[in-house]
Structure formats: C-alpha cells, structure tokens
C-alpha cells in the first residue's frame, strides 16, 4: 500500500505508523490465522468469534496509542 496520495509529511507519518503497527500486529495476525485454521466448522463462531474480536480491538487500541506517542515525539505540527 502506498501513501503517495497524501501530502509528504502525512505520508511519512502514515508509513512510520504502518511499519510500527505491522511489527506489533504480526503476532496477533499469526494467532488469528492459527486459531481459524485449526477450528472445526462448528467452532468458527461463538467463543472463537469473541476471541477474534478481542484481538482486533486490542490492535485498534495499539494503533491509537502508537499515533498518540508519535505526536508526542513531535511527529506532527498540527494541533491534536
């Protein structure tokens, strides 16, 4: 995915966030793939569904935290 459609400073920040999130998300994405690949058809929903939602929500929280920390470090001059 390219961020070329964004202004240069925003594209740089987006790429930095993406790189940071990919490092964090890789573990969770592997766990999701393993869980889904090993569940029988009758176990894809219910408990498995809630476990998947929890992982995705944690990833969203990590994304927000990473963005906030990037801004604290001077990653943007725009007001928050």
N, C-alpha and C positions, 0 to 999 in steps of 0.2 A: 504494500500500500504506500502510495506516495502522498506527501502533504504539499505538493507543488502548487495546489490551488490556493494555499494560504499565503499571507504576507510572510516574508523571510523570517522575521523574528518569531512569529507564531508557528511556522513550520518547524523551526529549530526546537522550540519548546515542546511541540507535539511529538517530534521524533525522540527527544530525550525522555519524555513520559512513556512513550510506547516501548522504548528499549528497557526502561526500568520495570514496567509492568510485565513485559514478556518474561523477564527473569523470575519475577515473583509468581506469575501465573502458570509457568510451565509445570511446576509441581502439582498444582491444583488440576490443571487440564489432564495431566497424566493419570491422576487419581480418578477423575471423572471417566476417562476413556476405559480404564481398567474396570471400574465398577460397572459401567454399562455393558462392556464386553463379556463380563462373567455372570451377569444376572440372567436367569431364565426369563422367557417372555412374560410369565405371570408375576414377575417381581420388578418389572420396569417402572411401575407406578407405585403409589403408596409411599412406603418408607424411603425407597430409592429416590423418588421424585423430591421428597423433602430434603434429603441429604444433598442432592444436586442443587437445589435452590439455596441451601445454606452456603455451599461453596461459591456460588455465583454472587450472592450477597456479600460475602467476605471479600471477593475480588473487587466489587464495586467500592467497598469501604477502603480497600487498599489504594485504589485509583484516586479517590478523593484525598486521602492522606498524602499520597505522593505529589499530587498537584498543589496542595497547600504548602508542603515543605519546599517544593520548587520555588514557589512565590516568596516564601520567607528568605530563601537564599538569594533573592534578587533576580529570579528568572524572568520577571516582568516589571515593567514600569507602570502598568495600568493599575488603577485602583481595584481592590478586590471587591 
